[in-house]
Amino acid sequence: LNVCRIGLFLSTGIVSTARITHATPAATFAHTPNRDWESDAELSPEAKTNGCRDIARQLVEFPYGDGLEVALGGGRSYFLPISVADPEDAGAKGRRLDGRNLTSEWAQRKPRSAYVWNKAQFDAIDPKSTRHLLGLFERSHMEYEQDRGNDSGKEPSLSDMTAKAIAILDAQKRNKGYFLMVEAGRVDHAHHAGNASRALTDAIALSDAVRTAQ
């Protein structure tokens, strides 16, 4: 699947409960020899010397068509510089070493673009007037569905993100349809941790998102 080529013709989006710079979502928009190069802080000296770009930067600088229309998930710290305080977690800051605030760049790069980091901002987005939406609801991965209600930023559910993404993409599908990748990324994490309850709850959340998309 060549999403770069798809992006030339169709509106495109990604939704994940993992970091959007993580393996599966990143594979839809980035080219990298190392899946861990999620921000410039992870690039090796050799990679920097040879002009490699980190995954978060590639999302914002996506060169095909007019870029991705929707990207919703976690991974906020990979888009913020180390000089910028995280808006949700007290004492935490971004991790970028190049001084770039990619969330601001996203919002300013294209007309009718927006960046959100909590559910109130997310809910206020009008799909008919927003062409490009970046939502980063955690510094790293989003909360498990079982824990989502305890989050201080009140994260949207996977179904919420799926519905919003479809509404934005459908509003500008250019009469040719659209492409949307949706991932319940934390199911895998719960299985790695041997946490059957959270794995099952997140799998149910994915089932709900599929129902929303139908």
Steps between C-alpha positions, in 0.01 A plus 500: 500500500658828388325769700733761353350422158147483645551845655538649152141413415303433820448671832698301757502450875641289784349423840675302774496463877878456479741782418435604142877476450483133606552210260162450333384862459851615406515241222221686321688830463872464583810338351765408758768234553418490873150497648635659822597827328173661609652841577836656417616412853513134396693554175855367506787738411546306174131543417520875558816527290327322214190717512253250648175653623323377812149354476313788668664750266403290198134518602502879501714525186306231308577600139223329305174670405414748772613268782299284735164648592463326839744356754359408842667308782781532752865605485483871581851521646654399167355813340601750770848641575669444834446869580118470491300378799244229438148647526366207705776340709654737754879518481520310171636651181543404138793293377604668174856637487462706182283766668209438263144495628340274242151548644521872424647431159208267420246765595675771297609304193163463328177702500222370724740292710466430872688331782326366812623313806190440715142386454341843544708641213434186297124524551505865389649415158252554218570242226348724236736790570816301591711359218804375696474372859784384725397363839762381750331399823793361700874556525547135405231240430140583580338352809355152491124515448455368853692799639381769259247650739774583751706703254528868588460605137196274453619324185256417220426134444614308195142522371496876559821544301379272223173689464672840492759382249234359269298821524802713400609267220148457367453877485793533259520163327531665157234262366759222501464360850765507773746280689492465880719266708359425848703307758426387856871504573478442872353151465850382412653688794259340746583154366873570538429593862290190558198721577204307362238739637639808328571307180138384484360844584705661225395229255138585581581867438631404154180306433304813593713705260434253218128532570535880491674482163237279337 
